[in-house]
Amino acid sequence: MKSRIIFFLFFDLIISAITLYSAYLLRFNLDIPSSMIEKIPTIFATIFILKFIFLYMFRVYFLIWRLVSLQDILNIIKAHIFSYGIFTAIVLTSLNFYKIDFLLPIPKSVIIIDFALSLGIIAILRMGRRLYFENRIPEVSNPTLIIGVDEGVDFIIKKARRGKIPYSPVAILDLKKDSKKINNYISNLKVYGIENLEKVVTNYGIKSVIVTKETSSLDALFENLKNLGVSDFKVASPISNKIKNVSIEDLLARHPKDLDLEAIQKFIEGKRILITGAGGSIGSELSKQVEKFGADEILLLDHSEYNLYQIGENLKNSKHKNYLLNIVNRDDLEKVFQANEIDLVLHSAAYKHVPLCEENIGSAIENNIFGSINVIDLAIEYEVPKVVIISTDKAVRPTNVMGATKRVVELYAQNVDSGNSEIGAVRFGNVLGSSGSVIPKFKKLIENNQPITVTHPDITRYFMLVSEACQLVLQTGTVSQGGEIFILDMGEPVKIVDLAEKMKKLYGKESLQIEFIGLRPGEKKFEELLISDAEMKTKYESIFVTEPTKIDFRQLQKDISKMLFADEVRKLEILKNIVPEFQHNQNLGN
């Protein structure tokens, strides 16, 4: 630190002497009168002392050359204004009080010229090193194309030119057609249109690509670049500016364009919110989202000690309580409602894994149906204003126990007398990377160089990022009036075999085999989101709502009660009676 201050002090001393003498030369056309020369040392000493004091006060002597910022330049300007302002005041005082004449004579124009020269040279030389490193074109060892024109572009170029990342940006591609930025330059790199992708890759010999902007066309972009021979594909986080390998989640992400974050915040802010299944894939993300949107207090409820501990540790910026209990136990659950004036219930607690529910039919029915009924009934009894139930696409024409139990809960929520509570359900497909989903399973097989197992060549599934799904779930609460089943627009279904092929490309393991092992018990080839074509649009294009299914609620209650003490065979018969479209596929084989 001391050596840096001494270096800059010496640097400024030399510059100040040169600029002052140059100011006199310019003022007197290179012929300085002898009467002026004898005063220059005194004037120089006074100006430099003032300059040093103010440059030190504005911390100019503590900056790092390679990181000089606009704020640092502004501080240099302020230091000059103050130092030359005080010097001018001293000179004016000398003119009015002849006894103080140690700085006289001095032409006012010399002060102005010296101010301009000193400010310009000191600022330029301090900024010069940074400008050099940021604008020099390093030796191109890894020609890199940057895709997306936003704030992240300049950051990546600077990091590359400082040698902080092993990439050499040579061109920029704008994803927007007819963008005004096309054919312009950013940090000496030309911006091309997306239609020039092949030409840019070929002409520049592109080996790596960094995508800086979220786009729903990332999947197609990845395929095009792979076909053009580009093997290194990265994405830059718009928040952290970190560069990471592209993931399958990045490729399949949909990025809904109608997320109304302002409406979600108004809906969540200041509320006391109960989240059941708070430690699960959906529940934990809901917990993080409501914290982000300003919930007053979050009540985390889960029957898994580990999961509850994990989500509790992740919520550091909010007031929350942890409830370790099972929703099947009504008495314990009621104590939570008694102890808290709850504004919103987000019910995500459920057994969701199809094969496990097939092996444990009684437990699936008890947890998913009776546990959910406990949540709904207590919310009504304690007049919770709003309840949002997480459902699934497997509830549509179910072929498995899990889907059938979720459909029963939908029917119960739509037909119960909800009193002062507004109860709605949200139906969507698979969330990317959730526990037990196909993506972590495929990833593990690929990393271990094992064949990828797919149940059927034609099987398809809907996918959505868990963060996007949960934000849309919260958004449904802003439009729910009770009794609805909302359906999230999941885009086009993805063939699982295509997903496997894409992951092989992503990890550079294209030689791995894919083995078809046959559909598991209860598994469908194709998931659906609608039971009938009766769907209505909401004000958000990513959220639809179905017409309610009206049934005899008393009969529904009787049928559900019968399941409580029935054996497994009888339980399935009752499920089929409640959900006539339930076609139980216990073992479909190939």
C-alpha positions in Angstrom: 0.0 0.0 0.0 2.8 2.5 1.0 4.8 1.7 -2.2 1.7 2.3 -4.3 1.1 5.7 -2.7 4.8 6.7 -3.1 4.7 5.6 -6.8 1.5 7.6 -7.5 2.8 10.6 -5.5 6.1 10.7 -7.5 4.1 10.2 -10.7 1.8 13.1 -10.0 4.7 15.3 -8.9 6.4 14.9 -12.3 3.1 15.3 -14.2 2.2 18.5 -12.2 5.6 20.1 -12.9 5.3 19.3 -16.6 1.7 20.6 -16.9 2.4 23.8 -15.0 5.5 24.7 -17.1 3.6 23.7 -20.3 0.8 26.1 -19.2 3.2 29.0 -19.0 4.8 28.1 -22.4 1.4 28.0 -24.0 0.3 31.3 -22.4 3.5 33.1 -23.5 4.0 31.5 -26.9 7.1 29.5 -25.6 8.8 32.7 -24.3 8.2 33.0 -20.5 9.1 36.5 -19.0 11.9 36.3 -16.3 9.5 38.0 -13.9 7.2 35.0 -14.1 9.8 32.3 -14.0 11.0 33.2 -10.4 7.4 32.6 -9.1 6.9 29.2 -10.7 8.5 27.1 -7.9 6.3 28.7 -5.2 3.1 28.4 -7.4 4.0 24.7 -8.2 4.5 23.9 -4.5 1.2 25.4 -3.6 -0.8 23.8 -6.3 0.8 20.4 -5.8 0.2 20.4 -2.0 -3.5 21.2 -2.6 -3.7 18.5 -5.3 -2.1 15.9 -3.1 -4.4 16.7 -0.1 -7.6 16.3 -2.2 -6.4 13.3 -4.3 -5.6 11.6 -1.0 -9.0 12.6 0.5 -10.8 11.2 -2.5 -8.8 8.0 -2.2 -7.3 8.3 -5.6 -3.9 7.0 -4.3 -5.5 3.8 -3.2 -7.0 2.6 -6.5 -5.7 -0.4 -8.5 -4.6 0.5 -12.0 -6.2 -2.4 -13.8 -9.5 -1.8 -12.1 -9.8 2.0 -12.5 -13.5 2.8 -12.8 -15.6 5.8 -13.9 -16.1 6.6 -10.2 -12.3 6.9 -9.8 -12.1 9.3 -12.7 -14.9 11.4 -11.1 -12.9 11.5 -7.9 -9.9 12.8 -9.8 -12.1 15.5 -11.3 -13.5 16.5 -7.9 -9.9 16.6 -6.4 -8.9 19.0 -9.2 -11.9 21.2 -8.8 -11.4 21.6 -5.1 -7.6 22.1 -5.3 -7.6 24.6 -8.2 -10.7 26.3 -6.7 -8.9 26.9 -3.4 -5.7 28.0 -5.3 -7.8 30.5 -7.3 -9.3 31.8 -4.1 -5.8 32.3 -2.6 -4.7 34.2 -5.8 -7.8 36.4 -5.7 -7.1 37.2 -2.0 -3.5 38.1 -3.0 -4.8 40.6 -5.5 -7.0 42.3 -3.0 -4.5 42.3 -0.1 -1.1 43.4 -1.5 0.7 42.2 1.6 0.1 38.6 0.4 2.0 38.5 -2.8 4.0 35.3 -2.7 2.0 33.9 -5.7 1.9 37.0 -7.8 2.1 37.7 -10.6 0.3 34.7 -12.2 -2.0 35.0 -15.3 -5.5 33.5 -14.7 -5.2 31.7 -18.0 -2.2 29.8 -16.7 -4.5 28.4 -13.9 -7.1 27.4 -16.4 -4.6 25.8 -18.8 -2.8 23.9 -16.0 -6.1 22.7 -14.6 -7.1 21.2 -18.0 -3.7 19.7 -18.7 -3.3 18.2 -15.2 -6.8 16.7 -15.1 -6.5 15.3 -18.6 -3.1 13.7 -18.3 -3.5 12.3 -14.7 -6.9 10.8 -15.6 -5.8 9.4 -19.0 -2.6 7.9 -17.6 -4.5 6.2 -14.8 -7.1 4.9 -17.1 -4.6 4.0 -19.8 -3.5 0.7 -18.4 -7.0 -0.6 -18.0 -7.9 0.6 -21.5 -4.8 -1.2 -22.9 -5.7 -4.5 -21.3 -9.4 -4.3 -22.2 -8.9 -3.4 -25.8 -5.8 -5.2 -26.8 -6.5 -8.2 -29.1 -4.7 -11.2 -27.5 -3.3 -14.0 -29.6 -6.3 -16.1 -30.6 -5.9 -19.6 -29.3 -9.5 -20.5 -28.7 -11.7 -18.5 -31.2 -15.0 -17.9 -29.3 -18.4 -16.7 -30.5 -20.5 -14.7 -28.0 -24.2 -15.2 -28.5 -26.6 -12.5 -27.1 -26.2 -8.8 -26.8 -26.7 -7.6 -23.2 -24.7 -6.4 -20.2 -22.9 -9.7 -19.9 -21.1 -9.3 -23.3 -18.7 -6.6 -22.2 -18.0 -8.4 -18.9 -17.0 -11.6 -20.8 -14.8 -9.7 -23.3 -12.9 -7.9 -20.5 -12.3 -11.2 -18.6 -11.0 -12.8 -21.8 -8.6 -9.9 -22.6 -7.3 -9.9 -19.0 -6.6 -13.7 -19.4 -9.1 -14.6 -16.7 -10.9 -17.1 -18.9 -9.4 -19.5 -21.6 -11.5 -17.9 -24.4 -10.7 -15.5 -27.2 -13.9 -13.7 -28.3 -13.7 -12.9 -32.1 -17.4 -12.1 -32.9 -20.8 -11.5 -31.4 -24.2 -12.8 -32.6 -27.5 -11.1 -31.9 -30.4 -13.4 -31.5 -32.9 -10.7 -32.4 -33.8 -10.4 -36.0 -33.6 -6.9 -37.5 -31.8 -5.7 -34.4 -30.3 -2.3 -34.7 -27.1 -3.6 -33.1 -26.3 -5.8 -36.0 -23.2 -4.6 -38.1 -22.2 -2.4 -35.2 -19.2 -3.1 -32.9 -18.8 -3.8 -29.2 -15.2 -3.6 -27.9 -13.9 -3.9 -31.5 -15.9 -7.1 -32.1 -18.5 -7.0 -34.9 -22.1 -7.9 -34.1 -23.7 -10.3 -36.7 -27.3 -11.5 -37.2 -28.5 -15.0 -36.3 -28.8 -15.7 -40.1 -25.0 -15.5 -40.3 -24.3 -18.2 -37.8 -22.8 -20.7 -40.2 -20.8 -18.1 -42.0 -19.3 -16.7 -38.7 -18.5 -20.2 -37.4 -16.7 -21.1 -40.7 -14.9 -17.8 -41.3 -13.6 -17.3 -37.8 -12.9 -21.0 -37.1 -15.1 -20.9 -34.0 -14.2 -23.6 -31.4 -16.2 -22.3 -28.4 -19.5 -20.5 -27.9 -20.7 -18.6 -24.8 -24.4 -17.7 -24.6 -25.1 -14.6 -22.5 -28.8 -14.2 -22.9 -31.7 -16.5 -21.8 -33.5 -17.8 -24.9 -36.1 -20.4 -25.5 -34.3 -21.4 -28.7 -31.2 -22.6 -26.9 -31.9 -26.2 -27.7 -32.1 -25.5 -31.5 -29.0 -23.4 -31.2 -27.1 -26.2 -29.5 -28.1 -28.7 -32.3 -27.0 -26.3 -35.0 -23.6 -25.6 -33.4 -23.0 -29.3 -32.8 -23.7 -29.9 -36.5 -21.2 -27.1 -37.4 -18.5 -28.8 -35.4 -18.6 -26.6 -32.3 -18.0 -28.9 -29.3 -17.5 -26.4 -26.4 -20.8 -24.8 -25.5 -21.1 -22.5 -22.4 -23.7 -20.3 -20.8 -23.1 -17.2 -18.8 -25.3 -16.5 -15.8 -27.0 -13.1 -16.2 -27.0 -12.7 -12.4 -23.6 -14.0 -11.3 -21.8 -13.5 -14.6 -20.2 -17.0 -14.1 -19.5 -19.1 -17.1 -20.6 -22.8 -16.8 -21.2 -25.8 -19.0 -24.6 -25.9 -20.7 -26.9 -28.4 -18.9 -29.8 -30.3 -20.1 -32.0 -28.1 -17.9 -30.7 -25.1 -19.9 -31.7 -26.7 -23.2 -35.2 -27.8 -22.1 -36.0 -24.6 -20.2 -39.0 -22.7 -21.6 -38.6 -19.2 -20.0 -42.3 -18.2 -20.0 -42.7 -14.6 -21.3 -45.7 -13.7 -19.2 -44.3 -14.2 -15.7 -45.9 -11.4 -13.7 -43.4 -10.9 -10.9 -45.1 -7.7 -9.7 -48.4 -9.5 -9.3 -46.7 -12.4 -7.5 -45.0 -10.1 -5.1 -48.3 -8.3 -4.2 -49.9 -11.7 -3.7 -47.1 -13.1 -1.4 -45.7 -10.0 0.4 -46.6 -9.7 4.1 -48.4 -13.1 4.3 -48.0 -16.0 6.7 -47.7 -19.0 4.4 -47.9 -22.7 5.2 -46.1 -25.0 2.8 -46.7 -28.7 3.1 -44.0 -31.0 1.7 -41.7 -28.1 2.2 -38.5 -30.2 1.9 -39.5 -31.8 -1.5 -38.5 -30.7 -4.9 -41.5 -28.5 -5.4 -42.0 -27.5 -1.8 -38.4 -26.4 -1.3 -38.5 -24.2 -4.4 -41.9 -22.7 -3.4 -40.3 -21.9 0.0 -37.4 -20.1 -1.7 -39.7 -18.2 -4.0 -42.1 -17.0 -1.2 -39.1 -15.9 0.8 -37.8 -13.9 -2.3 -41.2 -12.3 -2.8 -41.4 -11.0 0.8 -43.6 -13.5 2.8 -43.9 -12.3 6.4 -43.5 -15.8 7.9 -43.1 -19.2 6.3 -44.4 -22.3 8.0 -42.4 -25.3 6.7 -44.0 -28.6 7.2 -42.5 -32.0 6.2 -42.3 -35.5 7.6 -38.7 -36.0 6.5 -36.3 -34.7 9.2 -33.4 -34.3 6.7 -35.5 -32.5 4.1 -37.0 -30.1 6.6 -33.5 -29.4 8.1 -32.1 -28.7 4.6 -34.8 -26.2 3.5 -34.7 -24.5 6.9 -30.9 -24.0 6.5 -31.5 -22.5 3.0 -33.9 -19.9 4.2 -31.6 -17.3 5.8 -33.4 -14.1 5.1 -36.9 -14.8 6.4 -38.8 -15.7 9.5 -39.8 -19.3 9.4 -41.0 -22.2 11.7 -40.3 -25.9 11.1 -43.0 -28.5 11.7 -41.8 -32.1 11.6 -45.0 -34.0 11.1 -47.1 -36.1 8.7 -50.3 -34.5 7.2 -52.0 -37.9 7.8 -52.0 -37.1 11.5 -55.0 -34.6 11.7 -54.5 -33.8 15.4 -50.9 -32.7 14.9 -51.7 -30.9 11.7 -54.6 -29.0 13.4 -52.2 -27.6 16.1 -50.3 -25.8 13.3 -53.5 -24.1 12.1 -54.5 -23.3 15.7 -51.1 -21.7 16.5 -50.9 -19.6 13.4 -53.2 -17.2 11.5 -52.4 -18.6 8.1 -53.1 -16.5 4.9 -52.1 -19.0 2.3 -51.6 -22.8 2.1 -49.4 -24.2 -0.6 -50.0 -27.9 -0.5 -47.3 -29.9 -2.2 -47.0 -32.9 0.2 -47.5 -36.1 -1.7 -46.0 -39.4 -2.7 -45.2 -38.9 -6.3 -43.0 -41.8 -7.5 -45.2 -44.0 -9.7 -43.5 -47.4 -9.1 -43.3 -46.8 -5.3 -47.0 -46.0 -5.2 -47.8 -49.1 -7.1 -45.9 -51.2 -4.6 -47.4 -49.3 -1.6 -51.0 -48.7 -2.7 -52.3 -48.3 0.9 -49.7 -45.8 1.9 -50.2 -43.8 -1.4 -53.9 -43.5 -0.8 -53.5 -42.7 2.9 -50.9 -39.9 2.3 -52.2 -38.5 -1.0 -55.9 -38.6 -0.4 -56.5 -38.7 3.4 -53.6 -36.4 4.1 -54.7 -33.9 1.5 -58.3 -34.0 2.8 -56.9 -33.1 6.3 -55.1 -30.1 4.8 -58.2 -28.9 2.8 -60.7 -29.4 5.7 -58.5 -27.7 8.3 -57.9 -24.8 5.9 -61.7 -24.4 5.5 -62.3 -24.8 9.2 -59.7 -22.1 10.1 -60.8 -19.9 7.2 -57.5 -19.7 5.4 -58.3 -17.2 2.6 -56.4 -19.1 -0.2 -55.3 -22.7 -0.8 -53.2 -23.8 -3.8 -52.9 -27.6 -4.3 -50.1 -29.0 -6.4 -51.5 -31.6 -8.8 -50.0 -33.5 -11.8 -50.5 -34.4 -15.4 -50.7 -38.0 -14.2 -54.2 -37.2 -12.8 -55.5 -37.0 -16.4 -57.0 -40.4 -17.4 -54.7 -42.0 -14.8 -53.1 -45.4 -15.4 -51.4 -45.6 -12.0 -52.3 -45.2 -8.3 -50.4 -42.0 -7.9 -52.3 -40.2 -10.7 -55.7 -41.6 -9.5 -55.1 -40.3 -5.9 -54.2 -36.9 -7.2 -57.4 -36.9 -9.3 -59.5 -37.7 -6.3 -58.0 -34.7 -4.5 -58.8 -32.5 -7.4 -62.4 -33.7 -7.3 -62.6 -33.2 -3.5 -61.2 -29.6 -3.8 -63.6 -28.7 -6.6 -66.7 -30.0 -4.8 -66.2 -29.4 -1.1 -68.1 -26.4 0.5 -65.1 -24.2 0.9 -66.8 -21.5 3.0 -64.5 -18.5 3.2 -61.6 -20.3 1.5 -60.7 -20.1 -2.1 -59.2 -23.5 -3.2 -57.6 -24.1 -6.5 -55.3 -26.8 -7.9 -52.5 -26.5 -10.4 -51.7 -29.3 -12.8 -48.3 -29.6 -14.6 -45.8 -32.2 -15.8 -42.2 -33.1 -14.8 -39.9 -30.5 -13.3 -36.3 -30.7 -14.5 -33.9 -32.3 -12.2 -36.3 -33.1 -9.4 -35.6 -36.0 -7.1 -36.2 -39.4 -8.9 -36.7 -37.8 -12.3 -35.2 -39.3 -15.4 -32.5 -36.6 -15.9 -30.3 -37.3 -12.8 -30.7 -41.0 -13.6 -29.5 -40.6 -17.1 -26.6 -38.4 -16.0 -25.4 -41.0 -13.5 -25.5 -43.7 -16.2 -23.6 -41.5 -18.6 -20.9 -40.5 -16.1 -20.4 -44.3 -15.3 -20.2 -45.1 -19.0 -23.2 -47.4 -18.7 -26.0 -48.0 -21.3 -28.9 -45.5 -20.9 -32.1 -47.4 -20.1 -35.4 -46.1 -21.6 -38.7 -47.8 -21.0 -40.1 -47.4 -24.5 -39.0 -45.8 -27.8 -42.2 -43.7 -28.1 -42.6 -42.5 -24.5 -42.9 -38.7 -24.0 -43.0 -36.4 -21.1 -43.6 -32.7 -20.4 -40.8 -30.8 -18.8 -40.4 -27.4 -17.1 -37.8 -25.8 -14.8 -38.8 -26.1 -11.2 -38.2 -22.4 -10.6 -40.5 -21.4 -13.5 -43.1 -23.9 -12.5 -43.2 -22.6 -9.0 -43.4 -19.0 -10.1 -46.4 -19.9 -12.3 -48.0 -21.8 -9.4 -47.8 -18.6 -7.3 -49.1 -16.6 -10.3 -52.2 -18.8 -10.4 -53.0 -17.7 -6.9 -53.3 -14.1 -8.2 -56.2 -15.1 -10.5 -57.8 -18.0 -8.5 -61.3 -17.5 -7.2 -61.7 -21.0 -6.0 -62.8 -24.3 -7.5 -60.5 -24.1 -10.5 -57.9 -26.5 -11.9 -55.2 -24.5 -13.5 -53.0 -26.0 -16.2 -49.5 -24.7 -16.9 -48.5 -24.5 -20.5 -45.7 -27.0 -20.7 -44.9 -26.6 -24.3 -44.4 -29.6 -26.5 -43.8 -33.0 -25.0 -40.3 -34.4 -25.2 -39.5 -37.9 -26.4 -37.4 -39.5 -23.7 -35.2 -41.3 -26.3 -34.4 -37.9 -27.8 -33.6 -36.6 -24.4 -31.2 -39.5 -23.9 -29.5 -38.8 -27.3 -29.2 -35.1 -26.4 -27.6 -35.8 -23.1 -25.1 -38.2 -24.8 -24.1 -35.3 -27.1 -23.9 -32.9 -24.2 -21.5 -35.1 -22.3 -19.6 -36.2 -25.3 -20.6 -39.8 -24.9 -22.3 -40.4 -28.2 -21.1 -44.0 -28.4 -23.1 -45.1 -25.4 -26.0 -47.5 -26.2 -29.6 -46.9 -25.4 -31.5 -50.0 -24.1 -35.3 -50.3 -24.0 -36.5 -52.1 -20.9 -40.3 -51.9 -21.2 -42.8 -49.7 -19.5 -43.0 -50.0 -15.7 -46.2 -50.8 -13.8 -48.6 -47.9 -14.0 -46.5 -46.0 -16.6 -48.1 -44.3 -19.6 -46.5 -43.7 -22.9 -48.0 -40.2 -23.2 -48.9 -37.8 -20.5 -51.9 -35.4 -20.9 -52.8 -32.2 -19.2 -56.5 -32.1 -20.1 -59.3 -34.6 -19.4 -61.5 -32.9 -22.0 -61.1 -30.1 -24.5 -63.0 -27.7 -22.2 -60.2 -25.3 -21.3 -60.3 -21.5 -20.9 -57.6 -19.0 -21.2 -56.7 -16.7 -18.3 -55.1 -13.3 -18.7 -51.8 -15.1 -18.8 -50.9 -17.2 -21.9 -48.9 -19.7 -19.9 -51.9 -20.5 -17.6 -55.1 -22.2 -18.6 -58.1 -23.2 -16.5 -60.5 -26.1 -16.9 -64.2 -26.1 -16.3 -65.0 -27.7 -12.9 -66.1 -31.3 -12.6 -69.3 -31.4 -10.5 -70.1 -34.6 -8.7 -72.2 -35.7 -5.7 -69.9 -34.6 -2.9 -71.7 -36.8 -0.2 -71.2 -39.9 -2.4 -67.5 -38.9 -2.8 -67.1 -38.7 0.9 -68.7 -42.1 1.4 -66.5 -43.7 -1.2 -63.4 -42.2 0.3 -64.4 -43.3 3.8 -64.8 -46.9 2.5 -61.2 -47.0 1.4 -60.0 -46.3 5.0 -60.4 -49.9 6.1 -60.6 -51.7 2.8 -58.0 -54.2 1.6 -55.8 -53.4 -1.4 -58.1 -54.9 -4.0 -61.1 -53.2 -2.7 -59.2 -49.8 -2.5 -58.5 -50.1 -6.2 -62.1 -50.9 -7.0 -63.2 -47.8 -5.1 -60.6 -45.6 -6.8 -62.0 -46.8 -10.2 -65.5 -46.0 -9.0 -64.5 -42.4 -8.0 -62.4 -41.9 -11.1 -64.1 -43.8 -14.0 -61.4 -43.0 -16.4 -58.8 -44.7 -14.2 -57.4 -47.6 -16.3 -54.9 -49.3 -14.1 -51.9 -50.7 -16.0 -50.2 -52.8 -13.5 -47.7 -54.4 -15.9 -47.7 -53.2 -19.5 -44.5 -54.8 -20.4 -43.0 -53.7 -23.8 
